[in-house]
Amino acid sequence: MKVRWSDHAVQELDAILSYIAAHQPSASAGVARRIQDRVRLLEQFPLAGHKTDVENVRALSVVRYPFVIFHVVDDVADEVVIVSIRHTARREITSAD
């Protein structure tokens, strides 16, 4: 399956990486690389992660870092849509954005 990022998820990722770059510049590249690795996993295993309370939204943890990738599998379009990336200290997603 191909992966498509929602505009909202891209904005969240940019904000996350900007914040990390400002506070821990040496960590920013590692976090970005790990998030991309987890997203690539979804190309082969779109049902990775666990179901959430929101219908059709799944959550995949970014191992080693406190982030979760929320995604929706669209079988008709043959794609995984990244709808949000959140720090684990934030509340879970409440809709598919």
N, C-alpha and C positions, 0 to 999 in steps of 0.2 A: 504494500500500500504506500501511496505517497503521503507526505506530511505537509499540511498547510497551517500556517500560523495566522490566527486572527489578529487584526490590528491591535486589539486590546492586549493580547499576549505579548506582542512585539513591544508595545509601550511599557508593559510591566518588566519585561526582560531588560530593556534599555535602562529603566529606572534602577533595577537591582544592580546591574553591572556598573552604572555610574556611581551609585552609592558606595559599592565595594571599592571601586577605583579611587574614590576620594578618601576613604578611610583605611584601606589596606591594599595599596596598589599592586603588591606582589601576588595577592590572592585572586584578583579579578580574572586573569587569564585561565586559571585553574577552574574556577567556578563556571566560566563560560564553556570551557571544554567539557566539563562533566555534564552540564545541562544538555549540550549538543549530543553527547554520547547517549544519554538517556532518551532523547528524542529519536535518534537513529534506531534505537532498540524498538521503538513503536512501528517503524517501517516493516519489520519482520514479525513482531508480536504485538499487534494493535490492541489486544485485550490485556496487555501487561498492566500491572497495578490493580487497584481494587475499585469496586463500585462505590459511589458516594450516595448521599441521600437525595441528590438531584438526578432525576431520570436521565439516563444515557450518558452521564458524565462519570468518567473514571479518573482516578488519582494515582499518579506514579511518583514515588519518592525519588529524590535526587540523593542517592546514597553518598554519605560523607559530608553532605551539606544540608542545611535546614530549609530545603525548598521542596515544593510539590508541584508537579506538572499536571494540570487538569486538562483532560482531552475527551473528545467525542469521536466515536468511530462511525463513519458514514459509509456503509457497505455499498449503497447505490452509486456514490461518487468514487468508491474505492480509495478513500482517503481517511486519514486521521487528522482531526482539526484540534490544534492546541488552542484552548480557549482562555487559559490563565496560567500564570506561574506565581505562586505565593510563598512567602516565608511561612514556616510552620507556626510561628507565633500569631499569625493573622487568622481570622476566622475563615472557615471553608467557603467555597464558592456557593452562591445561593441560586444561581441560574446559569444557563449556558452562555451568558453574555452575548 
